[in-house]
């Protein structure tokens, strides 16, 4: 149960969904940002961007966002949920390309403290083929998902235990996007 009365059945509107329904005037801009960052034009795949959101959320300890974006990433990546699980368990041994590993490390540093991002960290991403646009977008995804994580956890939003809830949400996002 959220810390405030959202005026919705949180079993039907868990996590950020209930929060967005509580304040629809803020929901639009928040979901527009998620749509652009995770589904808009990019040289990073939608699955890779969802994996970044899941990784940041997992590292922030936000169970709802980690589970939600893990399901959405897993539905879009060639190696599916297994790859997501391996990245979340141990990035250093996960079978991901060097560029994605460098970008995930960059995202994790932004999550901790944006001021901790160094030229060396950015150069490492570039060395593995990351473009300036990809670096920009990864920093913004990490910053935005740190905000989303704090929004969900700061208001104590409901977090389902059933993985099927996240799989259903992932299918809705894949079909209709974040603005739906």
Residue pairs with C-beta under 8 A, 6 or more apart in sequence:
1 10
1 156
1 158
2 10
2 18
2 19
2 155
2 156
2 157
2 158
3 155
3 156
4 22
4 155
6 13
6 18
6 19
6 21
6 22
7 21
7 22
8 18
8 21
8 22
10 18
10 157
10 158
11 158
11 160
13 21
14 64
14 157
14 158
14 159
14 160
14 165
15 64
15 65
15 68
15 152
15 157
15 158
15 159
15 160
16 64
16 65
16 68
16 148
16 151
16 152
16 157
18 157
18 158
19 151
19 152
19 155
19 157
20 26
20 27
20 30
20 31
21 27
28 179
30 148
31 178
31 179
32 178
32 179
33 144
34 144
34 148
34 178
35 177
35 178
35 179
37 49
37 53
37 137
37 140
37 141
37 144
38 46
38 49
38 50
38 53
38 141
38 178
39 46
39 49
39 177
39 178
42 49
42 133
42 134
42 137
43 131
43 133
43 134
44 52
44 103
44 134
44 137
44 138
45 76
45 77
46 76
47 73
47 75
47 76
47 77
47 78
48 73
48 77
48 100
49 137
49 141
50 69
50 72
50 73
50 76
51 69
51 73
51 77
51 83
51 84
51 87
51 100
51 104
52 103
52 104
52 107
52 138
52 141
52 142
52 145
53 65
53 69
53 73
53 141
53 145
54 65
54 66
54 69
54 70
54 72
54 73
54 84
54 87
54 88
55 87
55 88
55 91
55 104
55 107
55 108
56 107
56 108
56 110
56 111
56 141
56 142
56 145
56 146
56 149
57 65
57 66
57 68
57 69
57 145
57 148
57 149
58 66
58 70
58 88
59 108
59 111
60 111
60 145
60 146
60 149
60 150
60 153
61 149
61 153
62 148
62 149
62 150
62 152
62 153
63 159
64 152
64 153
64 157
64 158
64 159
64 160
65 145
65 148
65 149
65 152
66 88
67 159
67 160
67 163
67 166
68 166
68 169
68 170
69 145
70 81
70 84
70 85
70 88
70 166
71 81
71 163
71 166
71 167
71 169
71 170
72 169
72 170
72 173
72 174
73 84
74 80
74 81
74 82
74 83
74 84
74 170
75 167
75 170
75 171
75 174
76 174
77 83
77 84
79 95
83 94
83 95
83 96
86 93
86 94
86 95
87 94
87 96
87 104
91 101
91 104
91 105
91 108
94 101
96 104
97 128
98 128
98 129
99 125
99 128
99 129
99 130
101 128
102 124
102 125
102 127
102 128
102 130
103 125
103 130
103 134
103 135
103 138
105 121
105 124
105 125
106 117
106 121
106 122
106 125
106 135
106 138
106 139
106 142
107 138
107 139
107 141
107 142
108 142
109 116
109 117
109 121
110 117
110 138
110 139
110 142
110 143
110 146
111 142
111 145
111 146
114 139
114 143
117 139
122 135
125 134
125 135
125 138
126 135
130 138
160 166
172 180
173 180
